[in-house]
Amino acid sequence: MPEPRAKTLRVLLARYAEARITQAHSRARDVSGEIDAIVQALCAATSTTCVQDAIVAADLILSQPERAAAGKQRTGIAA
């Protein structure tokens, strides 16, 4: 299975973090369905079965030097 794009992983991780923060601080808004959908997408993108493993896998993928260099080349960011 090909590795997911770095941008996709960053977006999923950010959405997950935002939903968890909202869940922790807002009693009025139920975000459990949103969290479940994000977890499912993150697990599918990383070929894992639980959110903890998905976060670890995403971090490992994003920390690979060649992925970071490729992302900088596409965005024009100098090293």
C-alpha positions in Angstrom: 0.0 0.0 0.0 1.4 3.4 -0.9 2.2 5.8 1.9 -0.3 8.7 2.3 0.7 12.2 1.4 2.2 14.2 4.2 -0.4 16.9 3.7 -3.2 14.4 4.2 -1.7 13.1 7.4 -1.1 16.6 8.8 -4.7 17.6 8.1 -6.1 14.4 9.7 -3.8 14.9 12.8 -4.9 18.5 13.1 -8.6 17.7 12.8 -8.2 14.9 15.4 -6.5 17.3 17.8 -9.0 20.0 17.3 -12.0 17.6 17.8 -10.5 16.2 21.0 -9.9 19.7 22.4 -13.5 20.7 21.5 -14.7 17.5 23.2 -12.7 18.3 26.3 -13.8 21.9 26.6 -17.4 22.0 25.2 -20.2 20.3 27.0 -22.7 21.7 24.5 -21.3 20.1 21.4 -21.1 16.4 20.8 -18.1 15.7 18.6 -17.9 11.9 19.1 -19.2 11.1 15.6 -16.7 13.5 14.1 -13.9 12.0 16.1 -14.9 8.5 15.0 -14.9 9.6 11.4 -11.4 11.2 11.7 -10.1 8.1 13.6 -11.4 5.8 10.8 -9.8 8.0 8.1 -6.5 8.2 10.0 -6.4 4.4 10.6 -7.2 3.8 6.9 -4.4 6.2 5.8 -1.8 4.6 8.1 -3.0 0.9 7.7 -3.6 0.6 11.5 -6.5 -0.4 13.6 -6.4 2.0 16.6 -5.9 5.7 17.0 -2.8 5.3 19.1 -1.1 3.2 16.5 -2.3 5.6 13.7 -0.8 8.6 15.5 2.6 6.8 15.9 2.6 5.6 12.3 1.7 9.1 11.0 4.5 10.6 13.1 7.0 8.1 11.7 5.9 8.7 8.2 6.1 12.5 8.6 9.5 12.3 10.3 11.2 10.5 7.3 13.8 12.9 5.9 13.0 12.2 2.3 9.3 13.1 2.9 10.3 16.3 4.6 12.7 17.3 1.8 10.0 16.5 -0.8 7.5 18.7 1.0 10.0 21.6 1.1 10.8 21.2 -2.6 7.1 21.4 -3.5 6.4 24.4 -1.4 9.6 26.2 -2.2 10.8 26.3 1.4 14.5 26.4 1.7 16.3 24.1 4.1 
